[in-house]
Amino acid sequence: MRRPAAVPPRPARGGWPAAMLALALLAAPEAGRAEEALFELTPVQMRALAVTRMQKGDLGTTRDLARALVARDPDDFAAQLLLAQSARALGAEAEAGRAASAAWRCAATEEERYAAALIRAQVLASAGHHTRAQLWLRRAAEAAPSPATRARAIRDFKYVRLRNPWSTQFSLAVTPSDNINNGSVHDRFTIDGLPWEFALSGEARALSGVELSFGADTRYRLSQTETEATDILLRASHRTYRLSDAARAAAPDAEGSDYAYTSLAAGLGQRMLTGAPGNELVMTAWAGQNWYGGDPYGAFLRGEARLQHALSPRNRLTTSVSVEARRGDAAPEADVGLLSLGWDHAWTGGQVSLYGSYTRSSSDFSSADYSDLRFGARLAPKADWLGQTLGADPLLTLEARSRDFDSSPYSFDGRQDEELRAEVQFTFHDLDYMGFNPVVTLETARTTSNIAIYETTRTGIGLSVRSAF
């Protein structure tokens, strides 16, 4: 059988011939020669033949048949898909990419969009464009016509992610709050040794408004073995605010951008598997710069180490230690050390976590010379009836925090703050777009202090998005 020639024009009458295939037929022995007979194949027959040749590994014939079909009709979805698959297998990445893109444009049903997105991702992954391939696998998951096909897209996404040296996570949140500036609940305060009360300015009191925050974490894997990996890390975050009408009336000279905070950091990380599965040591060094109100605030250098140890298949212990040097013209200079310990337990009903940390900040500035102790518990219940009742999976957090400042300009006894915080998150897994789910966060916190100016309350509700996989 000879490969088909170019597809002839559609005839005025009769069927839809797509190509002429020559079959070499042996003549009778006494004739001493071969004769050729030409047979017409319809587009449907050509597609079927292309699929058959693909299944038998005859990729060249498959591509030729697909090319002929595409030349006849560029909007032939099946032909574009076959061309993309065969060209990819033959290493013709540019042709495969063009065909996969054309298949996506031609796709008219969920099944077709799923197949087109899947082959587009495969072509990109074969060419080494893993990040773009992950985006197309998210599109495939979005268009998946069944749970099984969606599961395949997610499985392929995780496979590509493991082989992608780049990994980027974004965060975006909108959070209305009754205290965006961490202002006091009081309008007056006293100073030890003085008989008067002092009025707080509007800017020092709690101001309501909306917080807008954005963050990005990027990792590039420099090297990797079976037990170790070395990463370059980049981190950026920014939050700004929009004041409410009541806040603008209380503080006419204040702007939401006055409380904006930006942080940029670069780091180098080393990950090592230690012993049994689930045991991992992560060491990271960071250097960064912070801005407050749009102006440079301070720089920092930080080194940290975190060890995860699997006590059992359902129990994990995490310990971490970090040291940080903070310097800058606006920020108080401080040397900060932190030690933390956490325990996670998973069972059929969900997961519970207990954690605690101790921070010691040493500084010549009273506002940065303190000890900080906090304890918390986190519960993530898992139950079908709970998800059906709430329409979302909840995550509950309770935390207590104590801060002790050695000295204060307002008190002979220093400063002691106590904070209680409660938070609940609802992740709406049924509301999914390209593998992203909306998350609603409710938070309330109250801080008491021996100095009235530092007594605060804060309540907010936030909306953010989170990757489902």
N, C-alpha and C positions, 0 to 999 in steps of 0.2 A: 504494500500500500504506500502510495506516495503522499507527501504532505499536501494539504489543499493550497490551491493558488488563491490569489486575491478574490474577494467576494464579488461576484458580478452584480450589476445593477438589478434591481427588482424588476421582473418581467411584467408586462402589461396584463397578462392573463396567467392563470394557473397558480401554482404554489409559490412559496417564498424560498427559492434556492439560495443557499448561502455560499457554497463553494463546489468546486469540481474535484473529486478525489479519483486519482488514477489507480486502478488495480491491475497489477501485472499478472496476466493469466497465461499459463503455459499452453501453447498450442499442441496439437497432436505431435507425437515424435516425428512422424514423417514430414510434418510441415517444416521443422527445423528452425522455427522462429517464434517469438512471443507477440501477442497482439494485446492492445490495451483497450479496455472498455471504460468509459467514463460514466460515473454515477453522480446524481445530484443529491445533496443533503440539505434538508431544511434547517433553519436555525435551531429548532428544538432538537433535531438529531445531532447537530454539531455540538450543542451544549452537553448532551448525553455522552457523546463520544469523548469530549474533552474531560468530563468527569471520570469516565472509564480509564482513559490514558493517565490521568492524574493518579488514580488509585493503583495503577500498575507501575507507577514511577516513571512514566514516559513524559517528563516535564517539558521537553522541547516541543513535542507535538501538542501538548496541552496549551503551551504559550502561543503556538502558531494558530491553532484553532481560535483561541480567545482573541488574538489580534485581529483575525478576520471578522469575527463577530463584532468587535468594537469598531472596526472600520465601517462595517455596515450600519451600526447604530451605536453611537457613543453613549446613549442612555440605557444600554442593555446592562442592567445591574449584575446579572449572573456572569456575563462575559467579563465585566470589569473585575469582579471578585476572583474569577478564575485566573485572569491575567495577573492580578496582584499576588495571588498565592504561588503561581508557577514562576513568575519573575523573581519573587523573593527567594524561592528555593534554588533558583539558578544563580543567585548573587547579583541580579540586576536591580539594585536598590532604588535607583532613580525611577526606573519604569514601574517598579512595584509601588513606590510611593505615589506616583501620578495615578495609577489605576485604583489604589485604595482610596485616594481622595475623591476620585470620580465616582466610585461605588458609594461613598458616603453621600455625595450630592444626589445620586440617583435613588437612594433608599427611600421607600415610601411606607414601609410598615415597621413595626417594632422588631420583627425578626430580621429584616434587612438592615436596619440601623445597627442592631446588635452585631450581626456578622461583619458589617463594614467597619465598625469601630474596633472589633477584635482584630481583624486583619491589619488595619492601620496601626494598631499598637504593636503587632508582631513585626511589621516592617520597620517601625521606628526602633524597636528593641534590637532587632538584628543589626541595624546601622549604628547602635551604640547610643541612641537618643533616649535614655531610660526615663528621664523626667517627663518628656512629651508622651512617651508610651504610657506612663502612669495616668496622665490626663485622659488619654483615649480609653484606657481601661475603666476609668470612672464613667466615661460616656457609655461604654458598653454595659456597665452595671446599671446605669440609669435606663437604658433601652431594653434591658433583658426581659424577654417575654415570659419567663418562668423563674421560680426560685432556684431551680437547678442551673440554669444558664447564668443567673446572677452570681451564684456561688462559684461558678467557673471563672467569671470575670474577676471576682474578689481574690480567688486563689492565684490567678495570673498576676494580679496587681501586687500581691505580697511577694510573689516570686521575683518580679522585676525590681521591686523595692530593695530586696536583699542584695541584688547585684548592681544597684545604682550607687555610685560613689557619692552622689549628691542626695541629701535628704533635707527637705524644707518644710517647716510647719508654720502656719499663719494663725493668728488669733485676731478676732475683731469683736468688740463688745460695745453696747450702748447701755449705760447704767444711770438712770435717774436716782438721785440721792438727796437726802435732806441735810447733808453735811459734806460738801465736796472739799472743804479746806481744813477739815479736822479742827474746826473752831469750837470754842467753849459754849456750854449750855448756859452760862451765867453772863450777866451784863456788868457785874462788878467783882472785884477781888481785893484782897488785903495783902500787905507785906508785913512779915513779922518785925515787931519793934516800932511800927508806925501806927498811929491811932486812926488813920483815915482809910476810907474805901476809895478805890480807884475805878473809874468807869472804863469798860472795854470799848474799843472802837468797833465799828461795824465789821471791818475786815478781820478782827480777832474773834468774832462770834461765828456761830455755825451759819453757813450760807448754803442754800439749796440750789440745785441745778442738775445738769446732765453731764455725765462723764463719757467721753468718746475715747476709746483706747484701741491701739493697734500694735501688734507685735509680730516678729518674724525670727525664727531660729533656723539657721542653715548649718549643715554639716557636710564637709567634704572628706571622704575617706582616703587618706594618703596610702595606707597599706593595710593588709589584712592577712592573717594566717588562721589556722583552725582554732587557735586559742587567744590570739591578740589582734587588736586593731588600733590604728593611730588616726586621729581625726583633727582637721582644722575646723574651728567653730566660729561662727559669727552670730551675734545676737543684737537685735534692735527692738526697742519698745518706745512708744510715745502715747501719752494721754493728755488730753486737754479738756476744757470744760466750757459749758455754756450756762451762764447764771440765769436764774429765774427772775421774774419781775420783782418778787419780794426781796430777793438778794440784792438786786440792783438798787432798790429803794433803801435798803439798810446800809449798803456800801456803795455810794454813787461813784466813787473813784476807782472801784475795783473792776477788773475785766477777767473773764474766764481764763484767758491765756496767761494771766498773772500766776496761775497755779499749775500751768502746764509743766510736765516733767518728761524728759527725753533721756534715754540711755543707749549708748552704743558700746559694744564690747567684742573683743576677738580673743580666741583661746586656742589652746592645744590640749587635746585629750588622749588618754591612753586607757584602753579597756582590756582586761585580762580575765579569762576564765580560770577559776581556781578550784581544782579538784572536782567534786561532784557536780552534776548538772544543777543549774540554778545558782551556783556560787560565782560571783563576779566582783572584781575590783576595778573601780573607775577613778582615775586621777586626772585632774584638770587644772590648768593654769590660765588665768584670765587677766586681761588688761582692758580698762574701759574708761569712758568719760560720761559724766552726767551734766545735764542742763536743767535749770529751773527758771520758769518764766521766760524762756528763750535765751537766757544768759548762761555762760559757762558756770557750773557750780562746783564740780570737783572731779578728780580722777581717782582711780583705784587700781590696785593690784591684788589679786586673790588667788590662793592655791587651795584646792579642796580634794578630798579623797572620800569615796563612798564604797562600802563593802556590803554586798548582799549575800546572805547565807541561808540556804534552804534547810530549815530544821526538819522538814518532812514535806511530802507532796502538797500538803495544805497549809503549811506554816513557813513564814519567811521572816528573817530578822535583818534589819538594815541599820547600819551605823555609818555616821559621817562626821568628818572633822574639817574645819576650814579656818584659814587665817587670812586677814585682809588688812591692807594699809590704805587709808583714805587721806588724800591730800588735795589742796585746792585753795584758791584765794577766797572763795565764798563759803565753802564747806568747812566745818570744824575738823581739824586734823585728828585722826583717831586710828588706833590699832585694835582690830576686832578679831576675837576668836570665838568659834562656835563648835559645840559638840551636840550631836543629836542621836536619838535612838528610836527605832520604829519596829512594830510587830504587825504583820498582816496574817490573817487567818481566813481561808476560804472554805465554804461548805455549800451544801446543795441549796441553802436558803440565801446565799449571797456572800458578802465579804465584810469583815470588820477589821479596823485598823486602830491601833493605839500608838501614840507618838509623844515624844517629849524632847525639849532642847534647852540648852543653857548657852547664853551669849554673854561675853564679857567685852565691853568696849572701854578702852583706856584712852583718856584725852586730858589735855589741860583746860578744855572747855567744859563747863559744867553740864551743858546740854548733851554732850557726847561721852560723858564719863558715867557709865551705868552698868548694872547687871540685869539680865533679862532671862526669866524662867517661864516656860510655857508647856502646857500639857493639853492634849487633845484626843478626841475619839472620832472615828469616821465609820459610818455604816452604809453599805450599799446593798439593800435587800433585793433579792431576785425571786419573784413569784408571778405566775401567769395571772392570777386574780388581781395582783397589785397593778401590773401593767395595764390590764383591761379596765380597772377602776379609774386609775389616774390618767391613762393614755400616755404614760411616760415612765421611765425608770428613775427613781429618786436616789439621791446621795445626800446623807445628812452628816453635818459636822458640828461638833461642840468643842469649844476651845477656851481655856483659861490662861491668862497671861499676867505676870507680875514684873514690874520694872522698878528698880531701886537706884536712884541717883544719889551719889555721895554728897553732893552739895547743890544748892539752888540759890539764886539771887533773891528769891521770894520767901525763903523759910530757913530758920536756923537748923532745922532737923533734916535738911535735904528734901528730896522729893520721892514719894512712893505712889505709883500708879497701879491700879488693878483693873484688868479688862476681862469681860466675858463676851464671847462672840458665838452666835449661832448662824448656821447657813444651811440651806437646802437647795439642791440643784435638781432640775427635772430635764432629762434628756428625752426628746420626742423622737424615738426611732422610727415611728410610722411616717413621720414627715421627713422625707429623704429626697435630696437632690444631688445627684452625682456622688453619693456616698457621704454627704454632709448632713448633719442633723442640727436643728435648733436646740439651744439650751437656755432655760430660764433659771436665773439664780436669785434667790431671796436671801438677804443678809440683814442682820441686826447686831449691833455691838454697843456696849456701854462701858465707859472708862470712868472710874472714880479715882480721886486723888486728894492728897492732903493740901493741895494748892488748887483753888477754885478755877483758875484760868485753864487748867489741864483736864477738867472734867468735861467729857464729851459723850454724845450719843450719835449713832449713825444707823440709818435704815435705808436700804436701797433695793431695787429690783433691776436685774440686768438681763439683757438678751445677747447671746453670743452663738457661734456656730462651732461644731466639733466634727472631726472626721469619724465616720462609723467604722473605718478600717484603715 
